[in-house]
Amino acid sequence: MKTYLDYIQIDPDIRFGKPCIRNTRISVGDILGWLASGMTFEEILEDFPELSLESIRAALAFAADREESIKILTSA
């Protein structure tokens, strides 16, 4: 079974190091933005045939994992 890391790459020479879908210039942030604006998986796949359903899910899993690791620091 593939993990999201099989679909996501971070390369400082591509999109200034933003996490992107492997072998594309489509960032995780792009996908999240499209979904947030109301696009469906099917619409994204139609507009960006270089993506797959698995790569969109990988972007979501990557973002969820990153969100889970965020820590809020407070000062006393």
N, CA, C and O atoms as CSV, one atom per row, in Angstrom:
chain,resi,resn,atom,element,x,y,z
A,1,MET,N,N,0.840,-1.185,0.000
A,1,MET,CA,C,0.000,0.000,0.000
A,1,MET,C,C,0.885,1.248,0.000
A,1,MET,O,O,1.839,1.336,0.773
A,2,LYS,N,N,0.569,2.203,-0.861
A,2,LYS,CA,C,1.327,3.434,-0.940
A,2,LYS,C,C,0.895,4.387,0.174
A,2,LYS,O,O,-0.250,4.364,0.625
A,3,THR,N,N,1.827,5.214,0.600
A,3,THR,CA,C,1.512,6.257,1.560
A,3,THR,C,C,1.533,7.596,0.821
A,3,THR,O,O,1.926,7.672,-0.343
A,4,TYR,N,N,1.108,8.633,1.509
A,4,TYR,CA,C,1.100,9.939,0.842
A,4,TYR,C,C,2.497,10.370,0.429
A,4,TYR,O,O,2.642,11.157,-0.507
A,5,LEU,N,N,3.517,9.880,1.096
A,5,LEU,CA,C,4.883,10.256,0.727
A,5,LEU,C,C,5.284,9.721,-0.649
A,5,LEU,O,O,6.232,10.221,-1.254
A,6,ASP,N,N,4.572,8.715,-1.143
A,6,ASP,CA,C,4.832,8.217,-2.494
A,6,ASP,C,C,4.325,9.197,-3.551
A,6,ASP,O,O,4.719,9.112,-4.714
A,7,TYR,N,N,3.447,10.132,-3.152
A,7,TYR,CA,C,2.845,11.076,-4.094
A,7,TYR,C,C,3.350,12.504,-3.930
A,7,TYR,O,O,3.236,13.308,-4.854
A,8,ILE,N,N,3.905,12.827,-2.770
A,8,ILE,CA,C,4.290,14.198,-2.460
A,8,ILE,C,C,5.811,14.327,-2.506
A,8,ILE,O,O,6.534,13.467,-2.003
A,9,GLN,N,N,6.282,15.404,-3.110
A,9,GLN,CA,C,7.710,15.692,-3.096
A,9,GLN,C,C,7.919,17.142,-2.690
A,9,GLN,O,O,7.089,18.011,-2.961
A,10,ILE,N,N,9.032,17.377,-2.042
A,10,ILE,CA,C,9.428,18.739,-1.685
A,10,ILE,C,C,10.802,18.959,-2.297
A,10,ILE,O,O,11.786,18.333,-1.904
A,11,ASP,N,N,10.843,19.855,-3.258
A,11,ASP,CA,C,12.069,20.144,-3.998
A,11,ASP,C,C,12.252,21.661,-4.007
A,11,ASP,O,O,11.390,22.380,-4.512
A,12,PRO,N,N,13.350,22.151,-3.462
A,12,PRO,CA,C,13.540,23.607,-3.413
A,12,PRO,C,C,13.527,24.282,-4.786
A,12,PRO,O,O,13.337,25.494,-4.877
A,13,ASP,N,N,13.727,23.508,-5.847
A,13,ASP,CA,C,13.730,24.069,-7.196
A,13,ASP,C,C,12.344,24.060,-7.848
A,13,ASP,O,O,12.186,24.549,-8.967
A,14,ILE,N,N,11.351,23.516,-7.167
A,14,ILE,CA,C,9.992,23.474,-7.706
A,14,ILE,C,C,9.070,24.209,-6.751
A,14,ILE,O,O,8.945,23.836,-5.584
A,15,ARG,N,N,8.424,25.256,-7.250
A,15,ARG,CA,C,7.472,26.054,-6.458
A,15,ARG,C,C,8.056,26.513,-5.133
A,15,ARG,O,O,7.360,26.553,-4.118
A,16,PHE,N,N,9.333,26.859,-5.144
A,16,PHE,CA,C,10.025,27.394,-3.962
A,16,PHE,C,C,9.986,26.443,-2.771
A,16,PHE,O,O,9.975,26.878,-1.620
A,17,GLY,N,N,9.967,25.139,-3.056
A,17,GLY,CA,C,10.003,24.146,-1.994
A,17,GLY,C,C,8.665,23.799,-1.380
A,17,GLY,O,O,8.609,23.099,-0.369
A,18,LYS,N,N,7.580,24.281,-1.981
A,18,LYS,CA,C,6.263,23.895,-1.475
A,18,LYS,C,C,6.044,22.415,-1.769
A,18,LYS,O,O,6.519,21.916,-2.789
A,19,PRO,N,N,5.329,21.702,-0.885
A,19,PRO,CA,C,5.039,20.304,-1.183
A,19,PRO,C,C,4.140,20.205,-2.418
A,19,PRO,O,O,3.089,20.843,-2.489
A,20,CYS,N,N,4.566,19.405,-3.375
A,20,CYS,CA,C,3.847,19.248,-4.645
A,20,CYS,C,C,3.585,17.777,-4.928
A,20,CYS,O,O,4.233,16.890,-4.371
A,21,ILE,N,N,2.629,17.543,-5.798
A,21,ILE,CA,C,2.397,16.195,-6.293
A,21,ILE,C,C,3.594,15.833,-7.170
A,21,ILE,O,O,4.000,16.599,-8.044
A,22,ARG,N,N,4.133,14.675,-6.922
A,22,ARG,CA,C,5.334,14.211,-7.623
A,22,ARG,C,C,5.177,14.336,-9.145
A,22,ARG,O,O,4.135,14.001,-9.708
A,23,ASN,N,N,6.221,14.819,-9.780
A,23,ASN,CA,C,6.307,14.992,-11.241
A,23,ASN,C,C,5.323,16.017,-11.795
A,23,ASN,O,O,5.004,15.998,-12.984
A,24,THR,N,N,4.838,16.918,-10.926
A,24,THR,CA,C,4.010,18.039,-11.380
A,24,THR,C,C,4.478,19.288,-10.653
A,24,THR,O,O,5.359,19.231,-9.794
A,25,ARG,N,N,3.882,20.408,-11.004
A,25,ARG,CA,C,4.105,21.656,-10.279
A,25,ARG,C,C,2.847,22.028,-9.496
A,25,ARG,O,O,2.676,23.182,-9.102
A,26,ILE,N,N,1.980,21.061,-9.273
A,26,ILE,CA,C,0.735,21.285,-8.537
A,26,ILE,C,C,1.010,21.061,-7.056
A,26,ILE,O,O,1.398,19.971,-6.636
A,27,SER,N,N,0.799,22.130,-6.266
A,27,SER,CA,C,1.117,22.040,-4.846
A,27,SER,C,C,-0.059,21.483,-4.044
A,27,SER,O,O,-1.210,21.502,-4.480
A,28,VAL,N,N,0.277,20.991,-2.868
A,28,VAL,CA,C,-0.758,20.550,-1.927
A,28,VAL,C,C,-1.696,21.719,-1.641
A,28,VAL,O,O,-2.911,21.539,-1.563
A,29,GLY,N,N,-1.133,22.910,-1.484
A,29,GLY,CA,C,-1.944,24.102,-1.243
A,29,GLY,C,C,-2.915,24.401,-2.369
A,29,GLY,O,O,-4.038,24.839,-2.121
A,30,ASP,N,N,-2.490,24.168,-3.618
A,30,ASP,CA,C,-3.398,24.351,-4.759
A,30,ASP,C,C,-4.614,23.447,-4.608
A,30,ASP,O,O,-5.754,23.889,-4.749
A,31,ILE,N,N,-4.356,22.181,-4.320
A,31,ILE,CA,C,-5.440,21.200,-4.203
A,31,ILE,C,C,-6.367,21.557,-3.054
A,31,ILE,O,O,-7.588,21.497,-3.196
A,32,LEU,N,N,-5.793,21.930,-1.913
A,32,LEU,CA,C,-6.627,22.326,-0.777
A,32,LEU,C,C,-7.480,23.539,-1.122
A,32,LEU,O,O,-8.655,23.601,-0.758
A,33,GLY,N,N,-6.895,24.490,-1.815
A,33,GLY,CA,C,-7.642,25.680,-2.221
A,33,GLY,C,C,-8.793,25.355,-3.153
A,33,GLY,O,O,-9.889,25.898,-3.008
A,34,TRP,N,N,-8.547,24.468,-4.114
A,34,TRP,CA,C,-9.618,24.077,-5.035
A,34,TRP,C,C,-10.751,23.394,-4.299
A,34,TRP,O,O,-11.922,23.687,-4.540
A,35,LEU,N,N,-10.407,22.485,-3.401
A,35,LEU,CA,C,-11.438,21.791,-2.623
A,35,LEU,C,C,-12.197,22.782,-1.732
A,35,LEU,O,O,-13.419,22.701,-1.611
A,36,ALA,N,N,-11.475,23.704,-1.117
A,36,ALA,CA,C,-12.111,24.702,-0.244
A,36,ALA,C,C,-13.053,25.613,-1.025
A,36,ALA,O,O,-14.049,26.092,-0.483
A,37,SER,N,N,-12.739,25.851,-2.294
A,37,SER,CA,C,-13.594,26.721,-3.108
A,37,SER,C,C,-14.823,25.990,-3.637
A,37,SER,O,O,-15.688,26.595,-4.270
A,38,GLY,N,N,-14.896,24.685,-3.374
A,38,GLY,CA,C,-16.083,23.933,-3.768
A,38,GLY,C,C,-15.893,22.990,-4.934
A,38,GLY,O,O,-16.836,22.300,-5.323
A,39,MET,N,N,-14.698,22.941,-5.504
A,39,MET,CA,C,-14.473,21.993,-6.598
A,39,MET,C,C,-14.576,20.571,-6.063
A,39,MET,O,O,-14.163,20.288,-4.938
A,40,THR,N,N,-15.120,19.696,-6.864
A,40,THR,CA,C,-15.184,18.283,-6.491
A,40,THR,C,C,-13.924,17.581,-6.975
A,40,THR,O,O,-13.176,18.109,-7.798
A,41,PHE,N,N,-13.707,16.392,-6.452
A,41,PHE,CA,C,-12.577,15.586,-6.928
A,41,PHE,C,C,-12.675,15.420,-8.444
A,41,PHE,O,O,-11.677,15.540,-9.156
A,42,GLU,N,N,-13.877,15.146,-8.925
A,42,GLU,CA,C,-14.080,14.904,-10.352
A,42,GLU,C,C,-13.730,16.139,-11.186
A,42,GLU,O,O,-13.120,16.021,-12.249
A,43,GLU,N,N,-14.117,17.325,-10.702
A,43,GLU,CA,C,-13.790,18.554,-11.431
A,43,GLU,C,C,-12.287,18.790,-11.464
A,43,GLU,O,O,-11.746,19.203,-12.490
A,44,ILE,N,N,-11.616,18.533,-10.361
A,44,ILE,CA,C,-10.159,18.699,-10.323
A,44,ILE,C,C,-9.502,17.734,-11.304
A,44,ILE,O,O,-8.606,18.119,-12.055
A,45,LEU,N,N,-9.948,16.484,-11.295
A,45,LEU,CA,C,-9.366,15.486,-12.205
A,45,LEU,C,C,-9.626,15.843,-13.663
A,45,LEU,O,O,-8.792,15.576,-14.528
A,46,GLU,N,N,-10.774,16.444,-13.935
A,46,GLU,CA,C,-11.091,16.851,-15.303
A,46,GLU,C,C,-10.195,18.011,-15.742
A,46,GLU,O,O,-9.714,18.037,-16.875
A,47,ASP,N,N,-9.975,18.970,-14.838
A,47,ASP,CA,C,-9.148,20.136,-15.169
A,47,ASP,C,C,-7.651,19.826,-15.161
A,47,ASP,O,O,-6.876,20.469,-15.869
A,48,PHE,N,N,-7.251,18.846,-14.366
A,48,PHE,CA,C,-5.835,18.514,-14.210
A,48,PHE,C,C,-5.642,17.003,-14.379
A,48,PHE,O,O,-5.482,16.283,-13.393
A,49,PRO,N,N,-5.656,16.530,-15.608
A,49,PRO,CA,C,-5.584,15.082,-15.854
A,49,PRO,C,C,-4.288,14.426,-15.399
A,49,PRO,O,O,-4.206,13.200,-15.324
A,50,GLU,N,N,-3.263,15.244,-15.090
A,50,GLU,CA,C,-2.021,14.671,-14.587
A,50,GLU,C,C,-2.161,14.200,-13.142
A,50,GLU,O,O,-1.288,13.497,-12.631
A,51,LEU,N,N,-3.253,14.582,-12.482
A,51,LEU,CA,C,-3.524,14.119,-11.123
A,51,LEU,C,C,-4.323,12.827,-11.160
A,51,LEU,O,O,-4.913,12.466,-12.178
A,52,SER,N,N,-4.328,12.143,-10.029
A,52,SER,CA,C,-5.164,10.948,-9.863
A,52,SER,C,C,-5.950,11.120,-8.571
A,52,SER,O,O,-5.624,11.972,-7.745
A,53,LEU,N,N,-6.966,10.323,-8.405
A,53,LEU,CA,C,-7.736,10.351,-7.171
A,53,LEU,C,C,-6.816,10.102,-5.982
A,53,LEU,O,O,-6.955,10.736,-4.936
A,54,GLU,N,N,-5.880,9.180,-6.147
A,54,GLU,CA,C,-4.938,8.853,-5.076
A,54,GLU,C,C,-4.034,10.039,-4.739
A,54,GLU,O,O,-3.710,10.252,-3.571
A,55,SER,N,N,-3.626,10.808,-5.742
A,55,SER,CA,C,-2.756,11.951,-5.468
A,55,SER,C,C,-3.519,13.057,-4.740
A,55,SER,O,O,-2.940,13.749,-3.902
A,56,ILE,N,N,-4.794,13.235,-5.039
A,56,ILE,CA,C,-5.613,14.213,-4.306
A,56,ILE,C,C,-5.776,13.759,-2.862
A,56,ILE,O,O,-5.654,14.566,-1.940
A,57,ARG,N,N,-6.048,12.492,-2.662
A,57,ARG,CA,C,-6.163,11.965,-1.296
A,57,ARG,C,C,-4.829,12.070,-0.555
A,57,ARG,O,O,-4.806,12.326,0.649
A,58,ALA,N,N,-3.733,11.876,-1.264
A,58,ALA,CA,C,-2.414,12.009,-0.651
A,58,ALA,C,C,-2.193,13.448,-0.187
A,58,ALA,O,O,-1.630,13.674,0.884
A,59,ALA,N,N,-2.633,14.416,-0.983
A,59,ALA,CA,C,-2.505,15.821,-0.583
A,59,ALA,C,C,-3.297,16.083,0.689
A,59,ALA,O,O,-2.821,16.784,1.582
A,60,LEU,N,N,-4.492,15.531,0.782
A,60,LEU,CA,C,-5.304,15.690,1.991
A,60,LEU,C,C,-4.641,15.025,3.190
A,60,LEU,O,O,-4.612,15.593,4.282
A,61,ALA,N,N,-4.111,13.832,2.991
A,61,ALA,CA,C,-3.454,13.113,4.086
A,61,ALA,C,C,-2.209,13.871,4.543
A,61,ALA,O,O,-1.946,13.969,5.742
A,62,PHE,N,N,-1.450,14.402,3.596
A,62,PHE,CA,C,-0.258,15.185,3.932
A,62,PHE,C,C,-0.644,16.400,4.766
A,62,PHE,O,O,-0.022,16.678,5.791
A,63,ALA,N,N,-1.679,17.126,4.324
A,63,ALA,CA,C,-2.119,18.316,5.051
A,63,ALA,C,C,-2.640,17.954,6.435
A,63,ALA,O,O,-2.378,18.673,7.399
A,64,ALA,N,N,-3.371,16.856,6.546
A,64,ALA,CA,C,-3.887,16.422,7.848
A,64,ALA,C,C,-2.738,16.061,8.782
A,64,ALA,O,O,-2.761,16.404,9.964
A,65,ASP,N,N,-1.748,15.379,8.257
A,65,ASP,CA,C,-0.594,14.993,9.069
A,65,ASP,C,C,0.172,16.225,9.526
A,65,ASP,O,O,0.597,16.308,10.678
A,66,ARG,N,N,0.344,17.170,8.630
A,66,ARG,CA,C,1.044,18.401,8.975
A,66,ARG,C,C,0.247,19.185,10.026
A,66,ARG,O,O,0.827,19.726,10.967
A,67,GLU,N,N,-1.045,19.244,9.869
A,67,GLU,CA,C,-1.900,19.935,10.840
A,67,GLU,C,C,-1.803,19.283,12.216
A,67,GLU,O,O,-1.773,19.966,13.240
A,68,GLU,N,N,-1.756,17.972,12.224
A,68,GLU,CA,C,-1.668,17.228,13.487
A,68,GLU,C,C,-0.368,17.527,14.222
A,68,GLU,O,O,-0.318,17.450,15.449
A,69,SER,N,N,0.669,17.864,13.490
A,69,SER,CA,C,1.973,18.073,14.115
A,69,SER,C,C,2.206,19.525,14.560
A,69,SER,O,O,3.229,19.822,15.177
A,70,ILE,N,N,1.274,20.421,14.254
A,70,ILE,CA,C,1.428,21.818,14.651
A,70,ILE,C,C,1.236,21.954,16.157
A,70,ILE,O,O,0.290,21.421,16.737
A,71,LYS,N,N,2.142,22.670,16.755
A,71,LYS,CA,C,2.085,22.943,18.189
A,71,LYS,C,C,1.956,24.448,18.385
A,71,LYS,O,O,2.624,25.232,17.711
A,72,ILE,N,N,1.105,24.836,19.299
A,72,ILE,CA,C,0.945,26.250,19.609
A,72,ILE,C,C,1.734,26.541,20.869
A,72,ILE,O,O,1.530,25.916,21.909
A,73,LEU,N,N,2.624,27.484,20.761
A,73,LEU,CA,C,3.446,27.885,21.904
A,73,LEU,C,C,2.837,29.133,22.539
A,73,LEU,O,O,2.524,30.104,21.850
A,74,THR,N,N,2.679,29.093,23.821
A,74,THR,CA,C,2.179,30.263,24.538
A,74,THR,C,C,3.207,30.704,25.547
A,74,THR,O,O,3.990,29.901,26.055
A,75,SER,N,N,3.196,31.974,25.827
A,75,SER,CA,C,4.109,32.478,26.847
A,75,SER,C,C,3.316,32.793,28.117
A,75,SER,O,O,2.156,33.200,28.057
A,76,ALA,N,N,3.940,32.603,29.215
A,76,ALA,CA,C,3.247,32.813,30.490
A,76,ALA,C,C,3.339,34.239,30.935
A,76,ALA,O,O,2.810,34.593,31.989
